[in-house]
Amino acid sequence: MSEGLNVVVLDDDPGISQVLKELIETFYTWGNVVAFSDAEKAIAWCLKRDVGLGIFVVDVFLKGMSGFFFLDTIEPKFPAAHEDAIIISGKASEDVVDMCLASNVTYLLE
């Protein structure tokens, strides 16, 4: 693992997760890009890290939980998780936008 700030990609579709990882790796050079399609595994991995996580690219709807719940779960260890998150959604409804605003997430990609 790099000593820089790593990027965590979380999407419940393994294909999308991998495509996003590969895309980000083409330009992101300050750390590693780690992709997950299982939210529980992503949470466990993040909570084992002491430092070095800088950006979270998270799908808004995951199997069994929301991307916001994922961010809430890792926030005690990474207080800036919400501010450093990019929420992704295939359909960014008004409710998704409202959830982003309420959670202090300022980056939303549809």
TITOR-160599 format. One record per residue: residue number from 0; x negated, y negated, z of N, C-alpha, C, CB in turn. Coordinates in steps of 0.001 Angstrom, whole numbers, plus 500000, padded with zeros to 6 digits. Atoms other than C-alpha are relative to their C-alpha. Glycine has a CB too. Layout:
N
<site i="NUM" n_xx="X" n_yy="Y" n_zz="Z" ca_xx="X" ca_yy="Y" ca_zz="Z" c_xx="X" c_yy="Y" c_zz="Z" cb_xx="X" cb_yy="Y" cb_zz="Z"/>
...
***
This chain:
110
<site i="0" n_xx="499176" n_yy="501185" n_zz="500000" ca_xx="500000" ca_yy="500000" ca_zz="500000" c_xx="499132" c_yy="498752" c_zz="500000" cb_xx="500938" cb_yy="500002" cb_zz="501200"/>
<site i="1" n_xx="500680" n_yy="501276" n_zz="500086" ca_xx="498924" ca_yy="496512" ca_zz="499235" c_xx="500115" c_yy="499239" c_zz="501318" cb_xx="500570" cb_yy="499169" cb_zz="498850"/>
<site i="2" n_xx="499961" n_yy="500839" n_zz="498815" ca_xx="498149" ca_yy="493991" ca_zz="501968" c_xx="500891" c_yy="498778" c_zz="499790" cb_xx="498594" cb_yy="499564" cb_zz="500379"/>
<site i="3" n_xx="499162" n_yy="501152" n_zz="500311" ca_xx="500445" ca_yy="491440" ca_zz="500241" c_xx="501427" c_yy="500194" c_zz="500469" cb_xx="499985" cb_yy="499729" cb_zz="498517"/>
<site i="4" n_xx="498584" n_yy="499911" n_zz="499673" ca_xx="504161" ca_yy="490903" ca_zz="500490" c_xx="500677" c_yy="500941" c_zz="499018" cb_xx="500669" cb_yy="498603" cb_zz="499976"/>
<site i="5" n_xx="499359" n_yy="499000" n_zz="500837" ca_xx="506009" ca_yy="493917" ca_zz="499184" c_xx="501448" c_yy="499648" c_zz="499717" cb_xx="499918" cb_yy="501358" cb_zz="500653"/>
<site i="6" n_xx="498614" n_yy="500171" n_zz="500409" ca_xx="509342" ca_yy="493923" ca_zz="497396" c_xx="500716" c_yy="501325" c_zz="500220" cb_xx="500107" cb_yy="499535" cb_zz="498506"/>
<site i="7" n_xx="499166" n_yy="498818" n_zz="499817" ca_xx="512080" ca_yy="496370" ca_zz="498401" c_xx="501205" c_yy="499864" c_zz="499077" cb_xx="500443" cb_yy="500168" cb_zz="501497"/>
<site i="8" n_xx="498851" n_yy="499948" n_zz="500898" ca_xx="514618" ca_yy="497278" ca_zz="495713" c_xx="500924" c_yy="501094" c_zz="500518" cb_xx="499564" cb_yy="500268" cb_zz="498504"/>
<site i="9" n_xx="499034" n_yy="499022" n_zz="499510" ca_xx="517795" ca_yy="499024" ca_zz="496891" c_xx="501263" c_yy="499937" c_zz="499155" cb_xx="500329" cb_yy="499755" cb_zz="501490"/>
<site i="10" n_xx="498776" n_yy="499848" n_zz="500774" ca_xx="520531" ca_yy="500174" ca_zz="494549" c_xx="500389" c_yy="501466" c_zz="500071" cb_xx="499818" cb_yy="499520" cb_zz="498510"/>
<site i="11" n_xx="499593" n_yy="498600" n_zz="499859" ca_xx="522594" ca_yy="503330" ca_zz="494986" c_xx="499948" c_yy="500779" c_zz="498690" cb_xx="501393" cb_yy="500067" cb_zz="500562"/>
<site i="12" n_xx="500204" n_yy="499331" n_zz="501286" ca_xx="522162" ca_yy="504099" ca_zz="491281" c_xx="498490" c_yy="500135" c_zz="499790" cb_xx="500682" cb_yy="499201" cb_zz="498810"/>
<site i="13" n_xx="501456" n_yy="499819" n_zz="500128" ca_xx="518658" ca_yy="505639" ca_zz="490996" c_xx="499429" c_yy="499436" c_zz="498707" cb_xx="499660" cb_yy="501463" cb_zz="500087"/>
<site i="14" n_xx="500481" n_yy="500540" n_zz="501270" ca_xx="518365" ca_yy="504590" ca_zz="487353" c_xx="499821" c_yy="498491" c_zz="500047" cb_xx="500955" cb_yy="500363" cb_zz="498885"/>
<site i="15" n_xx="500088" n_yy="501462" n_zz="499885" ca_xx="519062" ca_yy="500936" ca_zz="488081" c_xx="498879" c_yy="499623" c_zz="500950" cb_xx="501340" cb_yy="499402" cb_zz="500489"/>
<site i="16" n_xx="501063" n_yy="500261" n_zz="499033" ca_xx="516776" ca_yy="501016" ca_zz="491088" c_xx="498624" c_yy="500105" c_zz="499336" cb_xx="500098" cb_yy="500981" cb_zz="501183"/>
<site i="17" n_xx="501285" n_yy="499791" n_zz="500672" ca_xx="513925" ca_yy="502370" ca_zz="488964" c_xx="499745" c_yy="498932" c_zz="498933" cb_xx="499957" cb_yy="501396" cb_zz="499364"/>
<site i="18" n_xx="500154" n_yy="501032" n_zz="501032" ca_xx="514531" ca_yy="499907" ca_zz="486097" c_xx="499621" c_yy="498669" c_zz="500638" cb_xx="501301" cb_yy="499849" cb_zz="499177"/>
<site i="19" n_xx="500333" n_yy="501252" n_zz="499306" ca_xx="514497" ca_yy="496970" ca_zz="488525" c_xx="498577" c_yy="500026" c_zz="500533" cb_xx="500979" cb_yy="499747" cb_zz="501148"/>
<site i="20" n_xx="501369" n_yy="499851" n_zz="499496" ca_xx="511300" ca_yy="498280" ca_zz="490125" c_xx="498992" c_yy="499764" c_zz="498882" cb_xx="499795" cb_yy="501400" cb_zz="500615"/>
<site i="21" n_xx="500924" n_yy="500134" n_zz="501129" ca_xx="509570" ca_yy="498571" ca_zz="486755" c_xx="499991" c_yy="498581" c_zz="499452" cb_xx="500373" cb_yy="500980" cb_zz="498892"/>
<site i="22" n_xx="499920" n_yy="501376" n_zz="500484" ca_xx="510796" ca_yy="495134" ca_zz="485650" c_xx="499237" c_yy="499053" c_zz="500922" cb_xx="501464" cb_yy="499558" cb_zz="499884"/>
<site i="23" n_xx="500671" n_yy="500880" n_zz="499042" ca_xx="509586" ca_yy="493420" ca_zz="488832" c_xx="498494" c_yy="500231" c_zz="499975" cb_xx="500550" cb_yy="500225" cb_zz="501421"/>
<site i="24" n_xx="501434" n_yy="499694" n_zz="500044" ca_xx="506216" ca_yy="495202" ca_zz="488592" c_xx="499297" c_yy="499341" c_zz="498813" cb_xx="499794" cb_yy="501505" cb_zz="499941"/>
<site i="25" n_xx="500632" n_yy="500638" n_zz="501157" ca_xx="505613" ca_yy="493534" ca_zz="485213" c_xx="499493" c_yy="498593" c_zz="500309" cb_xx="500978" cb_yy="499944" cb_zz="498845"/>
<site i="26" n_xx="500436" n_yy="501362" n_zz="499689" ca_xx="505239" ca_yy="490127" ca_zz="486866" c_xx="499596" c_yy="499776" c_zz="501451" cb_xx="501082" cb_yy="499051" cb_zz="499655"/>
<site i="27" n_xx="500290" n_yy="500211" n_zz="498581" ca_xx="504939" ca_yy="490556" ca_zz="490633" c_xx="498665" c_yy="500635" c_zz="500357" cb_xx="501125" cb_yy="500580" cb_zz="500886"/>
<site i="28" n_xx="501354" n_yy="499505" n_zz="499739" ca_xx="501290" ca_yy="490850" ca_zz="491662" c_xx="499539" c_yy="499786" c_zz="501439" cb_xx="499032" cb_yy="499332" cb_zz="499069"/>
<site i="29" n_xx="500405" n_yy="500327" n_zz="498637" ca_xx="501291" ca_yy="489819" ca_zz="495330" c_xx="500216" c_yy="501141" c_zz="500976" cb_xx="500744" cb_yy="498795" cb_zz="500475"/>
<site i="30" n_xx="499744" n_yy="498844" n_zz="499158" ca_xx="502228" ca_yy="493238" ca_zz="496660" c_xx="500586" c_yy="501124" c_zz="499170" cb_xx="500939" cb_yy="499637" cb_zz="501154"/>
<site i="31" n_xx="499405" n_yy="498847" n_zz="500673" ca_xx="503880" ca_yy="496530" ca_zz="495824" c_xx="501505" c_yy="499837" c_zz="499903" cb_xx="499652" cb_yy="501301" cb_zz="500738"/>
<site i="32" n_xx="498553" n_yy="499950" n_zz="500151" ca_xx="507410" ca_yy="497154" ca_zz="494646" c_xx="500434" c_yy="501421" c_zz="500346" cb_xx="500453" cb_yy="499590" cb_zz="498539"/>
<site i="33" n_xx="499537" n_yy="498697" n_zz="499533" ca_xx="509203" ca_yy="499999" ca_zz="496431" c_xx="501501" c_yy="500081" c_zz="499746" cb_xx="499665" cb_yy="500219" cb_zz="501520"/>
<site i="34" n_xx="498590" n_yy="499865" n_zz="500352" ca_xx="512555" ca_yy="501276" ca_zz="495146" c_xx="500655" c_yy="501142" c_zz="500768" cb_xx="500152" cb_yy="500225" cb_zz="498497"/>
<site i="35" n_xx="499208" n_yy="498996" n_zz="499292" ca_xx="515249" ca_yy="503194" ca_zz="496997" c_xx="501387" c_yy="500072" c_zz="499374" cb_xx="500097" cb_yy="499670" cb_zz="501518"/>
<site i="36" n_xx="498597" n_yy="499839" n_zz="500381" ca_xx="518624" ca_yy="504619" ca_zz="496027" c_xx="500823" c_yy="500506" c_zz="501188" cb_xx="500129" cb_yy="500973" cb_zz="498804"/>
<site i="37" n_xx="499346" n_yy="499558" n_zz="498766" ca_xx="519449" ca_yy="505796" ca_zz="499554" c_xx="499776" c_yy="498922" c_zz="501067" cb_xx="499441" cb_yy="501402" cb_zz="500477"/>
<site i="38" n_xx="500107" n_yy="501111" n_zz="499046" ca_xx="520198" ca_yy="502992" ca_zz="502012" c_xx="499385" c_yy="500430" c_zz="501325" cb_xx="501368" cb_yy="499395" cb_zz="500249"/>
<site i="39" n_xx="500543" n_yy="499527" n_zz="498725" ca_xx="519384" ca_yy="505082" ca_zz="505088" c_xx="498484" c_yy="500180" c_zz="499923" cb_xx="500666" cb_yy="501320" cb_zz="500405"/>
<site i="40" n_xx="501447" n_yy="499851" n_zz="500182" ca_xx="515945" ca_yy="505938" ca_zz="503713" c_xx="499322" c_yy="498643" c_zz="499911" cb_xx="499696" cb_yy="500823" cb_zz="498741"/>
<site i="41" n_xx="500562" n_yy="501352" n_zz="500102" ca_xx="515351" ca_yy="502276" ca_zz="502869" c_xx="499912" c_yy="499350" c_zz="501377" cb_xx="500853" cb_yy="499128" cb_zz="499054"/>
<site i="42" n_xx="500004" n_yy="500560" n_zz="498640" ca_xx="516300" ca_yy="501245" ca_zz="506404" c_xx="498868" c_yy="500613" c_zz="500810" cb_xx="501360" cb_yy="500244" cb_zz="500706"/>
<site i="43" n_xx="501052" n_yy="499320" n_zz="499231" ca_xx="514010" ca_yy="503857" ca_zz="507956" c_xx="498622" c_yy="499533" c_zz="499552" cb_xx="500116" cb_yy="501531" cb_zz="499845"/>
<site i="44" n_xx="501300" n_yy="500443" n_zz="500521" ca_xx="511112" ca_yy="502820" ca_zz="505684" c_xx="499697" c_yy="498579" c_zz="500464" cb_xx="499976" cb_yy="500072" cb_zz="498457"/>
<site i="45" n_xx="500213" n_yy="501398" n_zz="499605" ca_xx="511584" ca_yy="499118" ca_zz="506429" c_xx="499697" c_yy="499879" c_zz="501490" cb_xx="501230" cb_yy="499157" cb_zz="499650"/>
<site i="46" n_xx="500184" n_yy="500119" n_zz="498553" ca_xx="511827" ca_yy="499615" ca_zz="510183" c_xx="498682" c_yy="500587" c_zz="500477" cb_xx="501135" cb_yy="500675" cb_zz="500718"/>
<site i="47" n_xx="501319" n_yy="499465" n_zz="499652" ca_xx="508555" ca_yy="501582" ca_zz="510203" c_xx="498876" c_yy="499023" c_zz="499662" cb_xx="499767" cb_yy="501320" cb_zz="499280"/>
<site i="48" n_xx="501006" n_yy="500977" n_zz="500407" ca_xx="506724" ca_yy="498617" ca_zz="508642" c_xx="499869" c_yy="498917" c_zz="501057" cb_xx="500357" cb_yy="499381" cb_zz="498638"/>
<site i="49" n_xx="500197" n_yy="501100" n_zz="499063" ca_xx="505169" ca_yy="495999" ca_zz="510889" c_xx="500081" c_yy="498653" c_zz="499301" cb_xx="498659" cb_yy="500140" cb_zz="500704"/>
<site i="50" n_xx="500024" n_yy="501235" n_zz="500770" ca_xx="504583" ca_yy="493325" ca_zz="508282" c_xx="499957" c_yy="500374" c_zz="498524" cb_xx="498780" cb_yy="499097" cb_zz="500397"/>
<site i="51" n_xx="500253" n_yy="499770" n_zz="501407" ca_xx="504312" ca_yy="492925" ca_zz="504566" c_xx="501216" c_yy="500143" c_zz="499117" cb_xx="499200" cb_yy="501179" cb_zz="499861"/>
<site i="52" n_xx="498816" n_yy="499981" n_zz="500849" ca_xx="507909" ca_yy="492819" ca_zz="503356" c_xx="500421" c_yy="498563" c_zz="499768" cb_xx="501159" cb_yy="500836" cb_zz="500639"/>
<site i="53" n_xx="499719" n_yy="501393" n_zz="500288" ca_xx="508724" ca_yy="489625" ca_zz="501571" c_xx="501280" c_yy="499748" c_zz="499256" cb_xx="498906" cb_yy="499439" cb_zz="499240"/>
<site i="54" n_xx="498823" n_yy="500224" n_zz="500821" ca_xx="511597" ca_yy="490089" ca_zz="499155" c_xx="500836" c_yy="501273" c_zz="499996" cb_xx="499607" cb_yy="499583" cb_zz="498554"/>
<site i="55" n_xx="499086" n_yy="498869" n_zz="500034" ca_xx="514653" ca_yy="492325" ca_zz="499202" c_xx="500966" c_yy="499798" c_zz="498842" cb_xx="500764" cb_yy="500154" cb_zz="501352"/>
<site i="56" n_xx="499056" n_yy="500024" n_zz="501112" ca_xx="516579" ca_yy="493024" ca_zz="495980" c_xx="501007" c_yy="501103" c_zz="500298" cb_xx="499281" cb_yy="500207" cb_zz="498586"/>
<site i="57" n_xx="499036" n_yy="499055" n_zz="499440" ca_xx="519780" ca_yy="494672" ca_zz="497170" c_xx="501334" c_yy="499910" c_zz="499266" cb_xx="500202" cb_yy="499738" cb_zz="501501"/>
<site i="58" n_xx="498671" n_yy="499924" n_zz="500585" ca_xx="522966" ca_yy="495824" ca_zz="495476" c_xx="501027" c_yy="499656" c_zz="501073" cb_xx="500270" cb_yy="501410" cb_zz="499399"/>
<site i="59" n_xx="499003" n_yy="500412" n_zz="499017" ca_xx="526029" ca_yy="494360" ca_zz="497159" c_xx="500815" c_yy="501187" c_zz="500507" cb_xx="500928" cb_yy="498952" cb_zz="499397"/>
<site i="60" n_xx="499217" n_yy="498837" n_zz="499596" ca_xx="527917" ca_yy="497674" ca_zz="497200" c_xx="499148" c_yy="501251" c_zz="499888" cb_xx="501276" cb_yy="500133" cb_zz="499142"/>
<site i="61" n_xx="500778" n_yy="498771" n_zz="499925" ca_xx="526029" ca_yy="500777" ca_zz="498293" c_xx="500931" c_yy="501123" c_zz="500453" cb_xx="498779" cb_yy="499845" cb_zz="500972"/>
<site i="62" n_xx="499194" n_yy="498873" n_zz="499513" ca_xx="527383" ca_yy="504249" ca_zz="498985" c_xx="500004" c_yy="499998" c_zz="501528" cb_xx="499452" cb_yy="501357" cb_zz="499454"/>
<site i="63" n_xx="499873" n_yy="499921" n_zz="498551" ca_xx="528681" ca_yy="504155" ca_zz="502545" c_xx="499692" c_yy="498727" c_zz="500761" cb_xx="499130" cb_yy="501050" cb_zz="500491"/>
<site i="64" n_xx="500267" n_yy="501265" n_zz="499311" ca_xx="527581" ca_yy="500587" ca_zz="503349" c_xx="499855" c_yy="498881" c_zz="498982" cb_xx="498727" cb_yy="500104" cb_zz="500874"/>
<site i="65" n_xx="500214" n_yy="501151" n_zz="500888" ca_xx="527159" ca_yy="497129" ca_zz="501931" c_xx="498542" c_yy="499557" c_zz="500072" cb_xx="500944" cb_yy="498822" cb_zz="500379"/>
<site i="66" n_xx="501343" n_yy="500570" n_zz="499976" ca_xx="523949" ca_yy="495384" ca_zz="501036" c_xx="499820" c_yy="499045" c_zz="501170" cb_xx="499710" cb_yy="499279" cb_zz="498694"/>
<site i="67" n_xx="500066" n_yy="500915" n_zz="498863" ca_xx="524776" ca_yy="492868" ca_zz="503752" c_xx="499763" c_yy="500760" c_zz="501306" cb_xx="501291" cb_yy="499175" cb_zz="500095"/>
<site i="68" n_xx="500251" n_yy="499178" n_zz="498809" ca_xx="524896" ca_yy="495636" ca_zz="506368" c_xx="498540" c_yy="500442" c_zz="500033" cb_xx="500938" cb_yy="501237" cb_zz="500023"/>
<site i="69" n_xx="501423" n_yy="499652" n_zz="500076" ca_xx="521466" ca_yy="496782" ca_zz="505177" c_xx="499147" c_yy="498849" c_zz="500526" cb_xx="499597" cb_yy="500346" cb_zz="498546"/>
<site i="70" n_xx="500774" n_yy="501168" n_zz="499560" ca_xx="520106" ca_yy="493260" ca_zz="505663" c_xx="500190" c_yy="499739" c_zz="501497" cb_xx="500410" cb_yy="498754" cb_zz="499193"/>
<site i="71" n_xx="499742" n_yy="500175" n_zz="498563" ca_xx="521788" ca_yy="492973" ca_zz="509084" c_xx="499198" c_yy="501003" c_zz="500825" cb_xx="501504" cb_yy="500155" cb_zz="500301"/>
<site i="72" n_xx="500684" n_yy="498937" n_zz="499265" ca_xx="520186" ca_yy="496268" ca_zz="510139" c_xx="498501" c_yy="499748" c_zz="500119" cb_xx="500240" cb_yy="501335" cb_zz="499323"/>
<site i="73" n_xx="501453" n_yy="500241" n_zz="499947" ca_xx="516625" ca_yy="495233" ca_zz="509263" c_xx="499653" c_yy="498606" c_zz="500513" cb_xx="499392" cb_yy="500195" cb_zz="498622"/>
<site i="74" n_xx="500259" n_yy="501382" n_zz="499571" ca_xx="517009" ca_yy="491608" ca_zz="510376" c_xx="499265" c_yy="499877" c_zz="501335" cb_xx="501295" cb_yy="499264" cb_zz="500095"/>
<site i="75" n_xx="500764" n_yy="500146" n_zz="498755" ca_xx="515762" ca_yy="492189" ca_zz="513957" c_xx="498485" c_yy="500117" c_zz="499780" cb_xx="500451" cb_yy="501052" cb_zz="501006"/>
<site i="76" n_xx="501424" n_yy="499841" n_zz="500275" ca_xx="512411" ca_yy="493263" ca_zz="512515" c_xx="499512" c_yy="498980" c_zz="498963" cb_xx="499714" cb_yy="501425" cb_zz="499514"/>
<site i="77" n_xx="500327" n_yy="500963" n_zz="501062" ca_xx="512484" ca_yy="490886" ca_zz="509508" c_xx="501031" c_yy="498878" c_zz="500029" cb_xx="499968" cb_yy="500691" cb_zz="498590"/>
<site i="78" n_xx="499003" n_yy="501047" n_zz="499781" ca_xx="514306" ca_yy="487720" ca_zz="510635" c_xx="500400" c_yy="499207" c_zz="498752" cb_xx="499488" cb_yy="499059" cb_zz="501015"/>
<site i="79" n_xx="499683" n_yy="500752" n_zz="501215" ca_xx="514160" ca_yy="486123" ca_zz="507189" c_xx="500584" c_yy="500884" c_zz="498903" cb_xx="498757" cb_yy="499306" cb_zz="499484"/>
<site i="80" n_xx="499506" n_yy="499052" n_zz="501009" ca_xx="515693" ca_yy="489145" ca_zz="505425" c_xx="501110" c_yy="499407" c_zz="499144" cb_xx="500502" cb_yy="501267" cb_zz="500674"/>
<site i="81" n_xx="498893" n_yy="500569" n_zz="500770" ca_xx="518853" ca_yy="487309" ca_zz="504411" c_xx="499516" c_yy="498885" c_zz="499074" cb_xx="501083" cb_yy="499464" cb_zz="500943"/>
<site i="82" n_xx="500506" n_yy="501105" n_zz="500815" ca_xx="517008" ca_yy="484223" ca_zz="503188" c_xx="499095" c_yy="500495" c_zz="498880" cb_xx="499245" cb_yy="499005" cb_zz="500870"/>
<site i="83" n_xx="500930" n_yy="499452" n_zz="500981" ca_xx="514514" ca_yy="486397" ca_zz="501297" c_xx="500643" c_yy="501049" c_zz="499102" cb_xx="498812" cb_yy="500599" cb_zz="500703"/>
<site i="84" n_xx="499306" n_yy="498962" n_zz="500766" ca_xx="517173" ca_yy="488586" ca_zz="499679" c_xx="500555" c_yy="499449" c_zz="498697" cb_xx="501128" cb_yy="500607" cb_zz="500829"/>
<site i="85" n_xx="499306" n_yy="500238" n_zz="501257" ca_xx="518434" ca_yy="488663" ca_zz="496141" c_xx="501075" c_yy="501080" c_zz="499930" cb_xx="499012" cb_yy="500041" cb_zz="498739"/>
<site i="86" n_xx="498893" n_yy="499053" n_zz="500096" ca_xx="521860" ca_yy="490280" ca_zz="496057" c_xx="500341" c_yy="500169" c_zz="498524" cb_xx="501249" cb_yy="499513" cb_zz="500822"/>
<site i="87" n_xx="499638" n_yy="499718" n_zz="501381" ca_xx="522748" ca_yy="491982" ca_zz="492785" c_xx="501371" c_yy="500655" c_zz="499969" cb_xx="498943" cb_yy="500903" cb_zz="499318"/>
<site i="88" n_xx="498660" n_yy="499446" n_zz="500115" ca_xx="526215" ca_yy="492894" ca_zz="491592" c_xx="500383" c_yy="500089" c_zz="498530" cb_xx="501023" cb_yy="499145" cb_zz="500783"/>
<site i="89" n_xx="499478" n_yy="499878" n_zz="501359" ca_xx="527804" ca_yy="494175" ca_zz="488417" c_xx="501160" c_yy="499063" c_zz="499770" cb_xx="500428" cb_yy="501423" cb_zz="499721"/>
<site i="90" n_xx="498873" n_yy="500935" n_zz="500076" ca_xx="530774" ca_yy="491938" ca_zz="489173" c_xx="499997" c_yy="499144" c_zz="501249" cb_xx="501360" cb_yy="500752" cb_zz="499845"/>
<site i="91" n_xx="500099" n_yy="500918" n_zz="498862" ca_xx="530220" ca_yy="488951" ca_zz="491422" c_xx="501322" c_yy="499254" c_zz="500164" cb_xx="498822" cb_yy="498995" cb_zz="499808"/>
<site i="92" n_xx="498705" n_yy="500619" n_zz="499748" ca_xx="533760" ca_yy="488182" ca_zz="492563" c_xx="499842" c_yy="498828" c_zz="500964" cb_xx="500997" cb_yy="501033" cb_zz="500565"/>
<site i="93" n_xx="500012" n_yy="501107" n_zz="499045" ca_xx="534663" ca_yy="485192" ca_zz="494668" c_xx="499699" c_yy="500507" c_zz="501410" cb_xx="501348" cb_yy="499256" cb_zz="499979"/>
<site i="94" n_xx="500285" n_yy="499413" n_zz="498683" ca_xx="534558" ca_yy="487484" ca_zz="497735" c_xx="498508" c_yy="500262" c_zz="500179" cb_xx="500785" cb_yy="501306" cb_zz="500184"/>
<site i="95" n_xx="501445" n_yy="499744" n_zz="499922" ca_xx="530954" ca_yy="488475" ca_zz="496938" c_xx="499257" c_yy="498689" c_zz="500209" cb_xx="499490" cb_yy="500713" cb_zz="498717"/>
<site i="96" n_xx="500633" n_yy="501311" n_zz="499835" ca_xx="529972" ca_yy="484824" ca_zz="496593" c_xx="500212" c_yy="499503" c_zz="501427" cb_xx="500569" cb_yy="498979" cb_zz="498977"/>
<site i="97" n_xx="499707" n_yy="500429" n_zz="498621" ca_xx="531691" ca_yy="484036" ca_zz="499911" c_xx="499165" c_yy="500779" c_zz="501011" cb_xx="501496" cb_yy="500177" cb_zz="500313"/>
<site i="98" n_xx="500814" n_yy="499189" n_zz="499085" ca_xx="529881" ca_yy="486943" ca_zz="501611" c_xx="498544" c_yy="499549" c_zz="499972" cb_xx="500097" cb_yy="501494" cb_zz="499633"/>
<site i="99" n_xx="501377" n_yy="500496" n_zz="500105" ca_xx="526551" ca_yy="485653" ca_zz="500309" c_xx="499842" c_yy="498709" c_zz="500801" cb_xx="499613" cb_yy="499765" cb_zz="498517"/>
<site i="100" n_xx="500079" n_yy="501274" n_zz="499285" ca_xx="527241" ca_yy="482174" ca_zz="501637" c_xx="500095" c_yy="500208" c_zz="501512" cb_xx="501113" cb_yy="499056" cb_zz="499529"/>
<site i="101" n_xx="499822" n_yy="499746" n_zz="498570" ca_xx="528424" ca_yy="483491" ca_zz="505009" c_xx="498782" c_yy="500701" c_zz="500607" cb_xx="501254" cb_yy="500843" cb_zz="500230"/>
<site i="102" n_xx="501159" n_yy="499259" n_zz="499504" ca_xx="525308" ca_yy="485689" ca_zz="505301" c_xx="498690" c_yy="499258" c_zz="499803" cb_xx="499921" cb_yy="501334" cb_zz="499319"/>
<site i="103" n_xx="501201" n_yy="500796" n_zz="500240" ca_xx="522857" ca_yy="482918" ca_zz="504367" c_xx="499121" c_yy="500589" c_zz="498898" cb_xx="499199" cb_yy="499877" cb_zz="501278"/>
<site i="104" n_xx="500690" n_yy="499487" n_zz="501177" ca_xx="521924" ca_yy="484687" ca_zz="501112" c_xx="500241" c_yy="499003" c_zz="498884" cb_xx="500494" cb_yy="501444" cb_zz="499605"/>
<site i="105" n_xx="499825" n_yy="501046" n_zz="501007" ca_xx="521281" ca_yy="482065" ca_zz="498460" c_xx="499710" c_yy="500463" c_zz="498572" cb_xx="499115" cb_yy="498840" cb_zz="500330"/>
<site i="106" n_xx="500307" n_yy="499492" n_zz="501340" ca_xx="520294" ca_yy="484289" ca_zz="495516" c_xx="500939" c_yy="501155" c_zz="499657" cb_xx="498518" cb_yy="500457" cb_zz="499910"/>
<site i="107" n_xx="499051" n_yy="498991" n_zz="500456" ca_xx="522944" ca_yy="486277" ca_zz="493651" c_xx="499835" c_yy="500150" c_zz="498500" cb_xx="501470" cb_yy="499617" cb_zz="500372"/>
<site i="108" n_xx="500090" n_yy="499701" n_zz="501433" ca_xx="522446" ca_yy="487950" ca_zz="490273" c_xx="501157" c_yy="500904" c_zz="499617" cb_xx="498635" cb_yy="500668" cb_zz="499643"/>
<site i="109" n_xx="498901" n_yy="499184" n_zz="500489" ca_xx="525380" ca_yy="489304" ca_zz="488332" c_xx="499562" c_yy="500706" c_zz="498742" cb_xx="501259" cb_yy="499151" cb_zz="499742"/>
***
